[in-house]
Amino acid sequence: MSDAPKKRPWFQYHLSTAIVLQFVAGGLMWANMRVRRTGTAYWDEIWQQPYRDPPDRNVTLFGKGWPVAVQQWHQNSVVTMPQPELSHAALLVNALFGLVAIVLVACVCEWFIRRRERRHE
């Protein structure tokens, strides 16, 4: 019998990596679900018509999604856009970003663990 250590398959990962990935996925979900202020615009830019009362021309933009806002709505003291529109392109960008982030964290964790295992052999 050979005493050579078994080589771990490339697709098998450690429990500690899975736990770290749970926290990363939870952080990404939190970032995507919270409402954040995405900017400020003027009434004329959004509705393409002049605003009658000049004191409150500023409109605050809110959105959900990170790094790109998937849903976005406008609000000022007079008008709130009732139904935010869903951007499918932004949803795809966020999904790809999340997937890349999770794969990158998994690769880095596994690299550190396997490097440490090789050092202790």
C-alpha positions in Angstrom: 0.0 0.0 0.0 1.1 3.4 -0.8 1.3 6.1 1.9 1.0 8.9 -0.6 -1.8 11.3 0.3 -4.9 11.2 -1.7 -5.5 14.0 -4.1 -8.8 15.8 -3.5 -11.0 16.1 -6.6 -11.2 19.6 -8.0 -14.9 20.0 -7.5 -14.9 18.9 -3.8 -14.6 21.8 -1.3 -14.3 22.1 2.4 -17.0 22.8 5.0 -15.3 26.0 6.0 -15.5 27.2 2.4 -19.2 26.5 2.3 -19.7 28.5 5.5 -17.8 31.5 4.1 -19.9 31.2 0.9 -23.1 31.3 3.0 -22.0 34.6 4.5 -21.0 36.0 1.1 -24.4 35.0 -0.4 -26.2 36.6 2.6 -24.2 39.8 2.1 -25.1 39.9 -1.6 -28.8 39.3 -0.8 -28.8 42.0 1.8 -27.1 44.5 -0.6 -29.7 43.7 -3.3 -32.8 43.9 -1.1 -32.2 47.1 0.7 -33.6 50.4 -0.5 -30.9 53.0 -1.3 -30.8 56.5 -2.7 -29.4 56.3 -6.2 -29.3 59.9 -7.1 -31.1 63.2 -7.7 -32.7 64.5 -10.9 -34.8 67.4 -12.0 -38.6 67.1 -12.7 -38.0 68.2 -16.3 -35.5 65.4 -17.0 -37.9 62.7 -15.8 -41.3 63.7 -17.0 -40.3 65.9 -20.0 -42.6 68.7 -18.9 -42.1 71.9 -16.9 -42.9 71.8 -13.2 -45.4 74.4 -12.0 -44.0 75.0 -8.6 -40.3 75.8 -8.8 -39.4 75.4 -5.1 -39.5 71.6 -5.3 -38.0 70.7 -8.7 -35.6 68.2 -7.3 -36.7 64.5 -7.5 -34.9 61.9 -5.4 -34.2 58.6 -7.1 -34.4 55.4 -5.0 -33.6 51.9 -6.1 -33.1 48.3 -5.1 -30.2 46.2 -6.3 -26.4 46.2 -6.1 -24.1 47.0 -7.9 -26.8 48.1 -10.4 -30.3 49.3 -9.4 -32.7 46.7 -10.7 -35.8 48.6 -9.6 -35.8 52.4 -9.5 -38.5 54.9 -8.6 -38.7 58.7 -8.2 -40.0 60.6 -5.3 -40.4 64.3 -4.2 -42.8 66.0 -1.8 -45.5 66.0 -4.4 -45.3 62.8 -6.5 -44.1 59.3 -5.9 -43.9 57.0 -8.9 -46.4 54.2 -8.0 -44.9 51.1 -9.6 -41.2 50.8 -10.1 -40.1 49.2 -13.3 -37.9 46.2 -13.4 -34.7 46.3 -15.5 -33.9 42.9 -16.9 -30.4 44.0 -18.0 -29.5 45.2 -14.5 -30.9 41.9 -13.1 -28.5 40.0 -15.4 -25.5 42.2 -14.4 -26.2 41.7 -10.7 -26.7 37.9 -11.1 -23.4 37.6 -13.0 -21.6 39.8 -10.5 -22.9 37.6 -7.6 -21.9 34.4 -9.4 -18.4 35.8 -10.1 -18.0 37.0 -6.5 -19.1 33.6 -5.1 -16.8 31.6 -7.4 -13.9 33.9 -6.7 -14.3 33.6 -2.9 -14.6 29.9 -3.2 -11.4 29.6 -5.3 -9.5 31.8 -2.9 -10.7 29.9 0.2 -9.8 26.6 -1.4 -6.4 27.8 -2.5 -5.5 28.8 1.1 -6.8 25.6 2.6 -5.1 23.3 0.0 -1.8 25.3 0.3 -1.9 24.9 4.0 -2.6 21.1 3.6 0.4 20.7 1.3 2.7 22.6 3.7 1.8 20.2 6.6 2.4 17.0 4.7 
